[in-house]
Amino acid sequence: MLTSLFKNPVVQFVLLGAGVFWLHSASVQAERLVQPENIVLDQRYIDRLEQELAATLMRKPDNNERQKILDRIITEEVLFREAMNRDLDRGDAIIRRHLIQKMEFLLEARSKPDMPEKSELVSWWEKHRKDYREDERISFHQVFFLPGSDKQAAFAALLEEGSVEPQSAVELGDHFLHGHQFYGQRRTQIKGLFGQGFTAQLREQDRGSWIGPLHSIYGQHYVYISEFLQGRELSFEEAYGQVYTDLIKHLTEQRRQQAIDEMRQHYTVITTDGDDVVVK
C-alpha cells in the first residue's frame, strides 16, 4: 500500500516540490546568517547572561529583564561593528594587546597534545633526569642577634670557651619572629626566608658544629646544623606527575610555535621604504 502510494505521480510531484522548497528555505536561511548587516543572536550566550542575572537576582528574570538583556546584546554588537567600520581598533595599544592575548589563548588551546604514551614520558624523563631531583634538606638551630645587640659578643665568647647546647642557646640571643628551630628545610625555603648569602654558607661538612655569624636581612645568626640530607635523583614513578606536566607544556609550546611559523609564511615584512626585511 505504502509502496504504491509513493509510485503515484501526483505524490511524487508533491514530495519533489516540498524538497525543493525545503532546500531553498535552508539556503536562504544560511545566506541570511552570513549577511554582514544581520545580527545573529546566539541562544547559548543569551542563556548564559540570563543565568548570571538570575544568580544576582536570586530568581529567574522576568520578561522585561530578558528584553533588557537582548537590547544590551544588540546595542553592544551594533557599537562594536560601527567601531570596527571606523577602524577604531587601529592604533589602540590596549585593543591590540587584548586581541593578541586572545589569539595566544586560542593557539594554546588548539595546541594541546593528546595524552602522551608512557614511552614518550619515559624518554623525556631519561633526557632530563637532572631536572627531577629531590632537594637536599637541612635541619638546624639558630641564635639571632639584632644589629648592635650587646648579647652577640657574650654568645661569641661562650662559643670560644666551649660547647653551647643548641636547645638552650636560643635563650642567649634576641627574639626571632620566624622561630629558632628548622627541620627538613629545602635550600629554596631557607633562601626565601634568610637570603642567598645566608643559605650558601650552610654546608654538610659543618654538621654538628656552630657556624657564624651569618648575615641576613634581619641581623646576625649563629647556626648549628643538626642534620643534612643529600638530594637524590627521583625515579620515573616518583617524578611522573612533573614529567607529565613538563612534557605537555613542551609539546604545547612546540605546536604553538609551529602554528605561528605557518601563519607568518603568509606575510612579507618590509620597511617604510619598501625594502624586504629578512627575519631569522
C-alpha positions as CSV (number, residue, x, y, z in Angstrom):
1,M,0.0,0.0,0.0
2,L,2.7,2.5,1.0
3,T,4.9,1.5,-1.9
4,S,2.1,2.0,-4.4
5,L,1.4,5.4,-2.8
6,F,5.0,6.6,-3.5
7,K,4.7,5.4,-7.1
8,N,1.7,7.8,-7.7
9,P,2.9,10.6,-10.0
10,V,0.9,13.2,-8.0
11,V,2.5,12.2,-4.7
12,Q,6.0,12.2,-6.3
13,F,5.4,15.7,-7.6
14,V,4.2,17.0,-4.2
15,L,7.3,15.4,-2.5
16,L,9.6,16.9,-5.0
17,G,8.1,20.3,-4.6
18,A,8.4,20.0,-0.8
19,G,12.1,19.0,-1.1
20,V,12.9,21.9,-3.4
21,F,11.1,24.3,-1.1
22,W,13.0,23.0,1.9
23,L,16.3,23.3,0.2
24,H,15.5,26.8,-0.9
25,S,14.5,27.7,2.6
26,A,17.6,26.2,4.0
27,S,19.9,28.1,1.6
28,V,18.0,31.3,2.2
29,Q,18.4,30.8,6.0
30,A,22.2,30.0,5.6
31,E,22.6,33.1,3.4
32,R,20.9,35.3,6.0
33,L,23.3,34.0,8.7
34,V,26.3,35.3,6.8
35,Q,25.0,38.7,5.8
36,P,27.1,41.4,7.4
37,E,24.1,43.6,8.1
38,N,22.4,40.8,10.1
39,I,23.0,40.3,13.8
40,V,22.7,36.6,14.7
41,L,21.7,36.1,18.3
42,D,23.4,33.1,19.9
43,Q,20.9,31.5,22.2
44,R,23.6,29.9,24.3
45,Y,25.1,33.3,25.0
46,I,21.7,34.7,25.9
47,D,21.0,31.7,28.3
48,R,24.4,32.3,30.0
49,L,23.6,36.0,30.6
50,E,20.2,35.1,31.9
51,Q,21.8,32.6,34.3
52,E,24.2,35.2,35.5
53,L,21.4,37.7,36.1
54,A,19.3,35.0,37.9
55,A,22.3,34.3,40.2
56,T,22.5,38.0,41.0
57,L,18.7,38.5,41.5
58,M,18.3,35.1,43.3
59,R,15.4,34.4,41.0
60,K,14.6,34.0,37.3
61,P,14.5,37.3,35.3
62,D,11.1,38.4,34.1
63,N,10.2,39.2,30.5
64,N,11.1,42.8,30.9
65,E,14.5,41.9,32.3
66,R,15.0,39.4,29.5
67,Q,14.2,42.1,26.9
68,K,16.8,44.4,28.5
69,I,19.4,41.6,28.1
70,L,18.5,41.3,24.4
71,D,18.7,45.1,24.0
72,R,22.1,45.2,25.6
73,I,23.4,42.4,23.4
74,I,22.1,44.1,20.2
75,T,23.4,47.6,21.2
76,E,26.9,46.2,22.1
77,E,27.1,44.3,18.8
78,V,26.0,47.4,16.8
79,L,28.5,49.6,18.6
80,F,31.3,47.0,18.1
81,R,30.6,46.8,14.4
82,E,30.4,50.5,13.9
83,A,33.7,50.9,15.8
84,M,35.3,48.3,13.5
85,N,33.9,50.0,10.4
86,R,35.6,53.2,11.6
87,D,38.9,51.4,12.2
88,L,38.8,52.5,15.8
89,D,40.7,49.3,16.7
90,R,43.8,50.6,14.9
91,G,46.4,52.4,16.8
92,D,44.9,51.5,20.2
93,A,47.6,49.7,22.2
94,I,45.0,48.3,24.7
95,I,42.8,46.7,22.0
96,R,45.9,45.5,20.2
97,R,47.2,43.8,23.3
98,H,43.8,42.3,24.0
99,L,43.5,40.8,20.5
100,I,47.0,39.4,20.7
101,Q,46.2,37.8,24.0
102,K,43.0,36.2,22.6
103,M,45.0,34.8,19.7
104,E,47.6,33.4,22.1
105,F,44.9,31.8,24.2
106,L,43.3,30.4,21.1
107,L,46.6,29.0,19.8
108,E,47.4,27.5,23.2
109,A,44.0,25.8,23.4
110,R,44.4,24.3,19.9
111,S,48.0,23.3,20.6
112,K,47.2,20.9,23.5
113,P,48.5,17.5,22.5
114,D,46.8,14.2,23.1
115,M,47.7,12.0,26.1
116,P,51.4,11.1,25.7
117,E,52.3,7.4,25.5
118,K,54.3,6.0,28.5
119,S,57.3,5.5,26.2
120,E,57.3,9.3,25.4
121,L,57.1,10.1,29.1
122,V,60.0,7.8,29.9
123,S,62.1,9.1,27.1
124,W,61.5,12.7,28.3
125,W,62.5,11.7,31.9
126,E,65.7,10.0,30.7
127,K,66.8,13.1,28.8
128,H,66.1,15.4,31.7
129,R,66.9,13.3,34.7
130,K,68.9,16.1,36.3
131,D,65.7,18.2,36.5
132,Y,63.9,15.6,38.6
133,R,65.7,15.5,41.9
134,E,64.6,15.6,45.5
135,D,66.2,18.7,47.1
136,E,68.7,18.3,49.9
137,R,67.1,19.0,53.3
138,I,68.8,20.8,56.2
139,S,67.7,20.8,59.9
140,F,69.3,23.5,62.1
141,H,69.0,25.6,65.2
142,Q,69.9,29.3,65.0
143,V,70.5,32.0,67.5
144,F,69.6,35.5,66.3
145,F,71.1,38.9,67.2
146,L,69.6,42.3,66.3
147,P,72.1,44.8,64.7
148,G,74.1,46.3,67.6
149,S,72.9,43.8,70.1
150,D,75.2,43.5,73.2
151,K,74.2,39.8,73.5
152,Q,76.2,38.8,70.5
153,A,79.7,39.4,72.0
154,A,78.7,37.4,75.1
155,F,77.5,34.5,72.9
156,A,80.7,34.5,70.8
157,A,82.7,34.4,74.0
158,L,80.8,31.3,75.2
159,L,81.5,29.6,71.9
160,E,85.2,30.3,72.4
161,E,85.1,28.7,75.8
162,G,83.4,25.5,74.9
163,S,80.3,23.9,73.5
164,V,76.9,25.6,73.7
165,E,73.9,23.3,73.6
166,P,71.7,24.1,70.6
167,Q,68.4,23.6,72.6
168,S,69.3,26.1,75.3
169,A,71.2,28.5,73.1
170,V,68.0,30.3,71.9
171,E,67.8,32.0,75.3
172,L,71.2,33.6,74.7
173,G,70.0,35.6,71.7
174,D,67.3,38.0,70.7
175,H,63.7,37.1,69.8
176,F,63.3,36.0,66.2
177,L,59.8,36.1,64.7
178,H,60.1,33.1,62.5
179,G,61.4,30.8,65.2
180,H,64.8,29.2,66.1
181,Q,64.5,25.6,65.1
182,F,64.1,24.5,61.4
183,Y,63.6,20.9,60.3
184,G,64.0,19.3,56.9
185,Q,64.2,22.6,55.1
186,R,65.0,22.8,51.4
187,R,67.5,25.4,50.3
188,T,64.9,27.3,48.4
189,Q,62.8,27.6,51.6
190,I,65.8,28.8,53.6
191,K,66.8,31.2,50.8
192,G,63.3,32.6,50.8
193,L,63.5,33.4,54.5
194,F,67.1,34.3,55.2
195,G,68.6,35.2,51.8
196,Q,71.2,33.8,49.4
197,G,74.2,34.8,51.4
198,F,73.0,33.0,54.5
199,T,71.9,29.9,52.6
200,A,75.2,29.5,50.6
201,Q,77.2,29.0,53.9
202,L,75.2,26.0,55.0
203,R,77.5,23.1,54.2
204,E,77.3,19.4,55.1
205,Q,80.9,19.4,56.5
206,D,79.7,21.8,59.2
207,R,77.1,19.4,60.5
208,G,77.4,19.0,64.3
209,S,79.1,22.4,64.9
210,W,78.3,26.1,65.2
211,I,79.0,28.4,62.3
212,G,78.6,32.2,62.2
213,P,77.9,34.9,62.4
214,L,75.8,34.6,59.2
215,H,74.3,37.8,57.9
216,S,70.6,38.1,56.8
217,I,68.2,40.9,56.2
218,Y,67.2,40.7,59.8
219,G,70.6,40.8,61.5
220,Q,73.3,38.2,62.6
221,H,72.8,34.5,63.2
222,Y,74.8,31.6,64.6
223,V,73.7,28.3,63.2
224,Y,74.0,24.7,64.4
225,I,73.4,22.2,61.7
226,S,71.9,19.0,63.2
227,E,71.1,17.1,60.0
228,F,72.0,17.4,56.4
229,L,70.2,15.0,53.9
230,Q,71.7,14.9,50.5
231,G,69.4,15.3,47.5
232,R,68.8,12.4,45.2
233,E,67.5,11.6,41.7
234,L,63.9,10.7,41.5
235,S,62.7,7.5,39.8
236,F,60.3,7.8,36.9
237,E,57.4,6.8,39.1
238,E,58.3,9.4,41.7
239,A,58.7,12.1,39.1
240,Y,55.7,11.0,36.9
241,G,53.4,14.0,37.7
242,Q,56.1,16.6,37.0
243,V,57.3,14.7,33.9
244,Y,53.8,14.6,32.5
245,T,53.3,18.4,33.1
246,D,56.7,19.3,31.6
247,L,56.2,17.2,28.5
248,I,52.7,18.5,27.9
249,K,54.0,22.1,28.3
250,H,56.9,21.3,25.9
251,L,54.6,19.8,23.2
252,T,52.1,22.5,23.5
253,E,54.7,25.2,23.0
254,Q,56.2,23.3,20.1
255,R,52.9,23.0,18.3
256,R,52.0,26.7,19.2
257,Q,55.3,27.9,17.7
258,Q,54.7,25.7,14.6
259,A,51.3,27.3,14.1
260,I,52.8,30.8,14.4
261,D,55.5,29.9,11.9
262,E,52.9,28.8,9.5
263,M,50.9,32.0,9.9
264,R,54.0,34.1,9.4
265,Q,54.5,32.4,6.0
266,H,51.5,34.4,4.7
267,Y,53.2,37.8,5.4
268,T,56.1,39.7,3.9
269,V,57.9,42.1,6.2
270,I,59.1,45.3,4.6
271,T,60.4,48.7,5.7
272,T,58.7,52.0,5.2
273,D,60.9,52.4,2.1
274,G,59.5,49.2,0.7
275,D,62.6,47.1,1.3
276,D,62.3,43.5,2.3
277,V,63.3,42.6,5.9
278,V,64.9,39.3,6.5
279,V,64.0,37.9,9.8
280,K,66.0,35.0,11.1
